[in-house]
């Protein structure tokens, strides 16, 4: 077997070609895509108290409040239609649970009686959700709709500690008899391949002047803050994994954003906030920490 010896100059040239190809996206394959994101801050909700009814009963909901909820919820659902249609059967990016149901009973009834009332109120809440979908004009199956209801939907039988208190002595607690329903918008978020490329290039080429000696940390932070979702973070990380200078997004940031004299603490914290916010949108929790002025990024979510 012949051995070929190459000079350091040739070795550097080959490595440089590899790096250039990587940066031009010849050797990088996107691993993610835009995904469905829950906008919980824009939820439409309504609480129907059952305190005016006889104990142990579930009655008709307040018509004015019900109509207001159905009208607003139908608009939320119509605005979420394209995202629902795109992701309802997606195996990679599953639809978030964007419907919440919660009902409660007080301590005045028996356990069996409260369980029955709680189930009646759950059924009433689910009917309200079905009515909202019907009002929106989206003809989805009821079984599919229930797939989007938060797993926290249940009934709460009083928070009164019956080991300490006697329900008969405490008496009626009408504020615990309620039906609560909320529906949040679902939107599609995430950068395209071209946009990820732009973030990568602009962050890597962020210098204050043409000498390429003074790093523009403000611009790096601004570019990182363009990431919208967890999959955006993993896409950008995949790019830097192919870069022999950095090996990962964490390596890139620690290479660029750390200097004993010149590093900008506020910009590091801004990057941390933006990375965690993007991850939280995808319901993945925080991914970025700063320890001793160094980034630690955990993408095993």
C-alpha positions in Angstrom: 0.0 0.0 0.0 1.4 3.3 -1.0 1.6 6.1 1.4 1.2 9.7 0.3 3.0 12.4 2.2 1.5 15.9 2.0 3.0 19.1 3.2 1.5 21.3 5.9 0.5 23.8 3.3 -1.4 21.2 1.3 -3.0 19.9 4.5 -4.2 23.3 5.4 -5.5 23.8 1.9 -7.6 20.6 2.1 -8.9 21.5 5.5 -9.8 24.9 4.3 -11.7 23.5 1.3 -13.6 21.2 3.8 -14.5 24.2 6.0 -15.6 26.3 3.0 -17.8 23.5 1.8 -19.3 23.2 5.2 -20.0 26.9 5.4 -21.6 26.9 2.0 -23.9 24.1 3.2 -22.5 21.5 0.8 -21.9 19.1 3.7 -24.7 20.1 6.0 -28.1 18.5 6.1 -31.0 20.0 7.9 -32.3 17.7 10.6 -35.4 19.8 11.6 -38.1 22.0 10.2 -40.7 24.5 11.2 -42.9 23.1 14.0 -46.3 23.8 15.7 -46.0 26.2 18.6 -48.5 26.9 21.4 -49.2 30.5 22.1 -50.5 30.1 25.7 -50.3 33.8 26.4 -53.1 34.4 23.8 -55.5 31.7 25.1 -59.2 32.2 25.2 -60.8 30.9 28.4 -63.9 31.0 30.4 -64.9 29.8 33.9 -68.5 28.8 34.7 -69.2 28.7 38.4 -71.8 26.2 39.5 -72.3 27.8 42.9 -75.9 29.0 42.2 -77.0 25.4 41.7 -78.2 22.9 44.2 -75.3 21.0 45.7 -74.5 18.0 43.5 -75.9 19.4 40.3 -74.5 20.5 37.0 -76.7 23.0 35.3 -76.9 25.0 32.1 -74.0 27.4 31.5 -74.4 31.1 31.6 -75.6 31.8 28.0 -73.9 35.3 27.7 -70.6 34.0 28.9 -70.9 30.8 26.8 -71.7 32.8 23.6 -68.7 35.1 24.2 -66.4 32.1 24.7 -67.6 30.3 21.6 -67.2 33.3 19.4 -63.7 34.0 20.5 -62.7 30.3 20.6 -64.0 29.8 17.1 -61.7 32.6 15.8 -58.7 31.1 17.6 -59.4 27.7 15.9 -59.9 29.2 12.5 -56.6 31.1 12.8 -54.9 27.8 13.8 -56.4 25.8 10.9 -53.3 25.7 8.7 -51.0 24.6 11.5 -53.5 21.9 12.6 -53.9 20.6 9.1 -50.1 20.5 8.6 -49.1 18.8 11.9 -52.1 16.8 13.2 -50.6 13.6 11.9 -46.9 14.5 12.0 -44.7 11.9 13.7 -41.8 14.2 14.2 -43.5 17.4 15.4 -46.6 16.5 17.2 -49.4 18.9 17.9 -49.2 20.4 21.4 -52.1 20.0 23.7 -53.8 23.4 23.1 -57.1 22.7 24.9 -57.4 22.7 28.7 -60.3 21.5 30.7 -60.6 21.6 34.5 -63.6 21.2 36.7 -64.1 21.1 40.5 -66.5 20.0 43.3 -66.6 20.9 46.9 -66.5 18.6 50.0 -70.2 18.6 50.8 -71.1 15.5 48.8 -70.0 11.9 49.2 -67.0 10.6 47.2 -69.2 8.7 44.9 -71.6 11.7 44.5 -68.7 14.1 43.8 -67.2 11.7 41.2 -70.5 11.6 39.4 -70.9 15.4 39.5 -67.3 15.8 38.4 -67.9 13.6 35.4 -71.0 15.5 34.5 -69.1 18.7 34.5 -66.3 17.2 32.4 -68.9 16.1 29.9 -70.3 19.6 29.9 -66.9 21.1 29.3 -66.1 18.7 26.4 -69.5 19.6 24.9 -68.4 23.3 25.0 -65.2 22.4 23.2 -67.0 20.5 20.5 -69.4 23.4 20.1 -66.4 25.7 19.6 -65.0 23.5 16.8 -68.5 23.3 15.3 -68.8 27.1 15.4 -65.4 27.4 13.7 -66.5 25.4 10.7 -63.7 22.8 11.2 -65.3 19.4 10.9 -62.8 17.4 12.9 -63.7 14.1 14.6 -64.5 14.3 18.3 -61.9 11.6 19.0 -59.3 13.7 17.3 -60.3 16.8 19.2 -59.8 14.9 22.5 -56.2 14.1 21.4 -55.5 17.9 21.7 -57.0 18.2 25.2 -54.3 18.6 27.9 -53.6 15.5 29.9 -54.2 17.6 33.0 -58.0 17.7 32.2 -59.7 16.1 35.2 -61.9 17.0 38.1 -60.6 18.3 41.4 -62.6 17.1 44.4 -62.0 20.0 46.9 -58.6 21.0 48.3 -60.0 20.7 51.8 -57.9 18.4 54.0 -60.6 16.0 55.2 -58.1 14.4 57.6 -58.1 17.7 59.5 -61.4 19.3 58.7 -65.0 17.9 59.0 -66.8 18.9 55.8 -70.1 19.1 57.7 -68.6 21.7 60.0 -66.8 23.7 57.3 -70.0 23.9 55.2 -70.6 24.8 51.6 -67.5 26.0 49.5 -69.3 27.2 46.3 -66.1 28.6 44.7 -64.8 25.0 44.3 -67.8 24.1 42.0 -66.7 25.2 38.6 -66.1 24.4 34.9 -63.0 25.9 33.2 -62.2 25.6 29.5 -59.4 27.3 27.6 -58.2 27.1 24.0 -54.9 28.5 22.8 -53.8 29.4 19.3 -51.3 27.1 17.5 -49.0 28.7 15.0 -46.1 27.4 12.8 -42.7 28.7 13.7 -39.2 28.0 12.7 -36.5 29.2 10.3 -36.0 28.0 6.8 -32.7 26.4 5.6 -31.7 29.7 4.0 -32.5 31.6 7.2 -30.4 29.2 9.3 -27.6 29.7 6.8 -27.9 33.5 7.2 -27.8 33.3 11.0 -24.7 31.0 10.8 -22.8 33.2 8.4 -23.7 36.6 10.0 -22.8 35.3 13.5 -19.5 33.8 12.3 -18.6 36.9 10.3 -19.5 39.4 13.1 -16.6 41.7 13.5 -16.4 45.4 14.4 -14.1 46.3 11.5 -12.4 44.9 8.4 -9.4 43.7 10.4 -11.5 40.9 11.8 -9.7 41.3 15.1 -12.5 42.8 17.2 -15.6 40.5 17.5 -19.0 42.2 17.3 -20.7 40.5 20.3 -23.8 42.6 19.8 -24.3 41.3 16.3 -23.7 37.7 17.4 -26.4 38.1 20.1 -28.8 39.6 17.6 -28.3 36.7 15.2 -28.8 34.0 17.9 -32.0 35.8 19.0 -33.5 35.2 15.5 -33.9 31.5 16.4 -37.5 30.7 17.0 -37.7 27.1 18.1 -35.8 24.2 19.6 -35.4 22.7 16.1 -33.8 26.0 15.0 -31.2 25.6 17.8 -30.5 22.0 16.8 -30.2 23.0 13.1 -27.7 25.7 13.9 -25.8 23.4 16.2 -25.6 20.8 13.4 -24.0 23.5 11.2 -21.3 24.3 13.8 -20.7 20.6 14.5 -19.4 20.4 10.9 -17.1 23.4 11.5 -13.7 22.2 12.5 -13.1 25.5 14.4 -16.0 25.1 16.8 -17.5 21.6 16.8 -20.9 22.8 18.2 -23.0 25.9 18.9 -21.6 25.7 22.4 -18.1 25.7 21.1 -18.8 28.6 18.7 -20.3 30.8 21.5 -17.5 30.0 23.9 -14.9 30.8 21.2 -16.5 34.1 20.3 -18.1 35.4 23.5 -15.4 34.7 26.0 -12.5 37.1 26.7 -11.2 38.0 30.1 -11.0 41.7 29.3 -13.4 42.4 26.5 -16.3 40.0 26.8 -19.7 41.4 27.2 -21.7 39.8 30.1 -25.0 41.4 29.1 -24.8 39.9 25.6 -24.0 36.5 26.9 -27.1 36.7 29.1 -29.1 37.9 26.2 -28.0 34.9 24.2 -28.9 32.6 27.1 -32.4 34.1 27.3 -33.0 33.9 23.6 -31.9 30.2 23.4 -34.1 29.3 26.4 -37.0 31.2 25.0 -36.8 29.5 21.7 -36.6 26.1 23.4 -39.5 26.9 25.7 -41.7 27.7 22.7 -41.2 24.1 21.7 -42.0 23.0 25.3 -38.5 21.7 25.8 -37.4 23.7 28.8 -34.2 25.6 29.2 -31.2 24.4 27.2 -28.6 27.1 27.9 -26.7 27.9 31.1 -23.7 30.2 31.8 -21.1 28.8 34.3 -18.0 30.8 35.0 -18.7 33.0 31.9 -18.9 29.9 29.7 -21.9 28.5 27.9 -23.2 25.0 28.6 -25.9 24.0 26.0 -27.8 20.7 26.6 -29.8 19.6 23.5 -30.7 16.2 24.9 -34.4 17.1 25.3 
